[in-house]
Amino acid sequence: MPERQRFTSVEVSGFKSAIEPVRVPLKGLTILAGQNSAGKSTVIQPLLLIKQTLEKPFDPGGLAIDGPIVQFTSTEQLLSHSARGRADEFFVKMSSADSYVTMFYRKSSELGIQIDRMEFTQDDKTHIWRERDSVSAEELQLPKEIMQFFVQKGDAAIVRRERATLVAASMPSADEGKIGIGFGSSPAEFFMGEIRKLIHLPALRGNPERNYGISAVGTEYPGNFAEYVASIIHGWQNTRNQCLFKLAHNLKLLGLTWKVQTRPIDDTRVEILVGRLPAAIRGGARDVVSIADVGFGVSQTLPVLVALLAAAPEQFVFIEQPEIHLHPRAQVALADLFLDAINRGVRLIVETHSSLLVLALQDVIARGRLDPNKVSMNWFTRDSNGTTRVAEAEIGSDGSYGEWPIDFGSVELELQARYLNTIDRQASATSATRH
């Protein structure tokens, strides 16, 4: 895909700890790392709110802040708060190589979070559509069922809200009559399409179940991706898709199991079965058990591995803490699985606390298996005022961080040094006692 048509960066301000603008470049692999509550998820959550709003079976009237992907119960929980007070709006800016769209969302006393305005570039000019530039349908001689539209002064366009964005159509001329006007054109259409397709895997990926409902499987996965995992595996099994064998191989590579399959329970439910042992043995083809009867690591990691294989080229997969419940050796092995997905064109956004995973990715880059230009490493911190700051690393061909903060792995090194010093002191004290 030409770079100008790619979603290349996201910038957020006024949202949670992003009191000031926070920008993250989006590449083939985007790493979000830093201390707890430093704001790693803050920069992606507005995109998830938009996705959640677009997927609602009804129009929520504004941003859907409480749903299966992101859960807020009050607008106060998502708007930035500082010593100067609480913000009453936030923005999310989505950019490609030669254009951008910025959505401004404002708190409404009656309707929660509403679209305030949309700023975008088109034909090398900056445009702003504002919701408050409105006229009634009656004034525009439009059908009565169309209640309100928004007119940008100076533009021959009617603009209206459509879920999380604004869309427009040409103003009707006198001979066009009152019907047959098409709507749906929006400068944000490309970005909204990318957000719709985004696969999100939260840090807690559900509890293992005895059975799973069958769901439709396509290229988009509304709601919680974990609800599709069993159906995706079931479909691969029925069609003898190579992805099923690749999935089993990847599970074995992580030391979790050697086999995964599904078994129908009835017309609406299937069971996920996995090999009881980490490796195959002679005559053990039927030695499988329910996923509910094995270690928690399998159920937490399986959605990640399925997403990496199911995602299409250019599709974003946002994974929070993929290392959860994984042995250190398995965390290192994840780097190779990420590399396979990136080589297929999948775009990964990974929020992690694993220094081992980051080091393994450095090793992949150093060995020439991954172009450092395809990697965006971002270190999140919060200053004394609670404002999130982001430092993007300059990655060398040897995988080095450049000016990236070094404290990510320093805790482990300090602990090792402290332990060795303790042992040395104890050995010295024992030796002195003997003499």
N, C-alpha and C positions, 0 to 999 in steps of 0.2 A: 504494500500500500504506500502511495506517495506520502512523504512526511507531512505535507500540508493538510492531508486528510486524516492524520492521526491525532488522537487525543494525547497531547504531549505534556501537559502540566495542569495541576489544580492548585488554586489559591483560596484561602478561607480567612475571613476576619469577622469578629463580633460573635463567634461561636465558641462557647465554653472557654477553654484557656487560650484560644487564638484571639486575644484582646487586640493585638496588632496583626497585620497580614502575615500569614504563614503560607509559603509556597513550596510545593514538592514537584520536581520533574518526574514524569511517568515514562519509564523505558521498558525494555523487555523484562527486566527484573528490577523492581523498586523495593529497597529494604528500608523499613522504618524501625529504628532501634533507639533505646534510651531508657531512662529510669521509669519506674512506675509513675503513672499520672503526669507524665511529661507532655502529653498531648499527641501521642502517636496516632490514636484512632480519631482524634478531633478533626484532622484534615480530610479524612475519608467519610466520616459519618454524615456530613451534608449530602454527599452523593447517595448514600444509603437511604436517607430520608426522601430524596427525590425518587429513587427506585421504588420505595415502599408506596409513595403517593401515586406513581404511574400505574402500579399493579393493583390498586384498590378496585374492587368490583363496582364501586360507586364513587361519585365525586365527593371527596371529603370537604370541599370548599376552601381548602388551603393545604399546607403541608400536613401529611398524616404523621403525627409525631409518636403515636403509640401503635405498634404493629408487630409482625413476626420477625422483622429484621432489626429495628431500633425501637427501644421502649423509653419514652419520656411520658410523664403524667402531667407536666406543667411546662409552659414556655419558659418559666424562670430557670428551669434546669438546663436549658440549652443556650441561652443568651449569655454573653460574656459579662463577668462582674469584676470590677476593679475598685480602687479607692475613689475613683471619680464617679462611681455609680454603676448601674446596670445598663447594658446596651439595649436599645429597643429594635435593632435590626441586625442582620448579618448578611454577608454576601458570599457567594461561591463563584469563582472565576474559572472557566474551563477554556483552555487554549489549545490551538493547533499551531502549526508553523507560521501561518500567515493570517490567522484570525482568532478572535476570542468572543465568548459570550459570558457576561456576568449577570447572575440573577441576584437581585436584592429582595430579601424577605423581611417583612416587618411584623412586629407584634400588633395584633388587633385586640381591642378590649372585648370584642364579642365573638370573633371568629378565629382565634388562635393566631397562627403564623400565616400571613397572606403575602402574595407577591406585591411588592411595592413598585418595582420597575425592572426593566431589562436593558442592559447596555451591550452593544455588539458592534463589530466592524463589518462593513459590507461595502464593496467597491471602493476600498481604501478610505472610507469615511466612517466616523463614529456616529452611531444612532442611539437614541434612548426612547424606549416606549414606556410610558407611565400609565399605571392603572387609573390614576385620578383624572387623566385627560379623557373623560367619558361623556358620552351622549346616550340618550335613550334609543331603543329600537324604533319607537314611534317617530322620532325626529329623523331617523335614517330611512323611514318607510320600509322597514324590514318586517318579516312575519311576526305576529304577536308572541309566538312561543320563544322567540329570541329576545331575552330580557334586556341585555345591556352589552354594549361594545365600547371599545376604547379607541380613540382617534388620536394619532400623533400629529400635532400641528405641522403643517407644511408637507406631510406625506399623503399621497392619495391611497390610503390604506385604512381598513377597519381592523382593529386589534382587539382580541378577546383572550381571556384566561382559559387555558386548557390544562387542567391538573396543575402540575408544578411549573408550567412555563406559560408564555404568551405566544399566540399564533395570530396570523394576519391573512387578509385577502384584499384584493383590489376593491376600491370604493365602487358601488354600483352607479352606472351612468343612467341617464333618464330613460334610455330605450332598453335597459336590461330588465326592467320590471322589478318585482319584489321577491322573486324566487330564483332558484338555480345558481345561487352564489356559493362557490366552493371555499371551504376553510381548511386550515391545517398546515399552511406554509409557515415555517418559523426558522429563523437563523439558528435556533438551538436544537433543531431537529436531529442533526448528526450526533451531538453530545448526548441528547436524551436517548437515542438509540443505543449508544455505547453503554450508558448507565443501565438501561433495561436488561442488557445481556450480561451484565456483571454478575459473577458468581461470588457469593459471600459465605465464608466459613468462619463463624465466630470461635472464640477461644474454647467455649464449652459447646461441644457438638452433639448434645443430647445423650440420654442414657440408652444402653443397648436394650432392644425390645425382643420379645419372643416372636413377634410377627409385625409386618409392615404393610400398610395399605398400598395398593397398586396405583400409580399416578402416570399421567401422560408424560412422555419424554420428548423434548424438542431441543432447540438451540437456546431457548430462554428458560429460566427456572425461577418463576415468581415465588416469593416467600422464602422459607428456610430450605436451603439446598439439601440438607440431611434427609428431608422427606422424599427425595427423589433417588437416593442412593440405591435402595433395594430394587427399584424398578429399572434403573439403568443396568445394574448387574444382571437382572432377570432378562432384559432385552438382549444383552451381549450373549448370554448363555443360550437363548433360543435361536439366535442367528449365527452362533459359533464365531462371533466377532473376536478378532485377535486381541482386542482390548482386555478381554477376560483373562487370557493367558498372560498378558503383560501385567495385569493387576496382581495375579498370583505371584508372578516373578518379583514384583516390587515389594509385596508383603514379605516374601522370603528374604529379599535383600535387607529389609529392616529387621529381620529376625523375629517376626511376629507369627507367621504361619506359612504354609506352603500351598494352601488351596482355599478357594472361596467359591461358593455356589449358592443358588437359591432353590427352594422347594415350595411349590404351590400348596397353600392350605385350603383355599377355596377360590371362588371367582374374583375375590376382591383383596386377598391378602397373600403374602409370601413370607417365607422364613429365610433368613440368611444363615448359612452354615459355613464354618471354617474348619480347616484341618486342626485336629486336637494337638498335634505336635508341630514344632517349628520347621521340620523337614520331613520329606516323604520317606517311608520305609516300605520294604517289600510286602505286598498284600495289604497295605494300609489305605487303599483308595477310598474305602467307605468309613474310615476312621475320622468322622466329622462330628462336630457338636454345634449347638446354637451359639451365635455370637454373644448371647447373654451369659454364656457359661465360660467365657475365656477372659483374659485380662482386659482391663479397661482401655489399655493402649490400643487394642485392635479396633474397638468401636470409635475411638476418638481419631484414629489415623485413617481409617477406611474412607471417610468422606473426602479427605484431602487427596488421597491417591486416586479416587474415582474422578474428582474434579479435574485433576491434572491430565487425565486421559480423555475425559468427555469434552473439555473446552475446545473450541474451534480456534483457528488462527486469528489473531487480533482480539480475541475475547479476554477481558480482564478476569482474573481470579484473585480475590482479596482473602488472604489467609491470616487469621490472628493466631499467633503462637502455635505454629505447626509442630513444635517440639514437645508439646504437652504429653505427659505420660510415656515419653520415649527414652530408652536407654541412650547414653552418650554416643555409643557406636551407631545407633540408628539415626541420631540427629546428624551425624556426619554424613551418613548415606543419603539423607534427604537431598543434599546438594546435587547429586547425580540425577535424581528424579526431577528436580527443578530444571536442570540443564536439558533433559529430554523434552520437557514441555516447552521451554524457551526456544529450542531448536525447531519445534513445530510451529512456532509463531505465537504461542500463547503468551499473554502478558501477565506477569505475576506481581502482586503487591503483597509483601510479606512483613507482618509486624512480629518481631521476635525479641526474646531476651537471651537467646542461645549464642554465646560467644563461639561455641564449637561449630554451629551451623555457619556463622559468618566466616570463621577461619577456613572451613571446608570450601566455601565459595571463593575465598581468596586463592586457595590452592587450585581450584578449577581454572580461575583466570590466569594464574601464574604458569600453569601447564599449557596455556594457549587453547584451551577448550571453550572458553567464553570470552568474547570481545568485551573489554572493560567499558567501551562506549555504549554497550547495551545494558549497563548496570547503573542504577542510581542508589547510592547509599546515603541515608539521611539520619543524622543524629539529633534527637530531640532532648531539650533541656527546658527548665522553667527558671526564670530569673527571680529576684527577691520579691517582685510584685506579682508573681504567679503567671507571668506572660510566657507563653510557649515560644521558644527560639529553635530554629532549625539550621543546622550546618550540613551542607552537602559535601561529601568527600570527593576529592579528586583521585580517582583510582588509576594507578599505574599499570603498566602491562605485566608487572610482577604481582599484582593484586594488592599492593600497598595502599594505605588509606590517604596518604598525603597529610593534610592538616586536620584530619578527622580526630576528635577527642579520643584519648587513649584509655580512658577509664573503663571501657566496656569489658576488657579482659583483665584489668588490673586487680579486681577483687580476688580472683582465683590465684593470681601470682602472689599477692600480699598474704593470702591465707597459707599458701604453700611455704612461703618464706617464714611466716610466723610459726608454723608447725615444725619446720626443720630447725629453727632456732631454739624452740622449746626442747626438742629431742636432744639437740647438741648441749644445751645447758644441763639437762638431766643426766646425760652421759658424763659430762665433766664433773658434776656433783658426785655421782656414783664413784668415779675414778678417784676423786679427792678423798672420799670416805675410806676407800680401801687402802689408801696410802697413809 
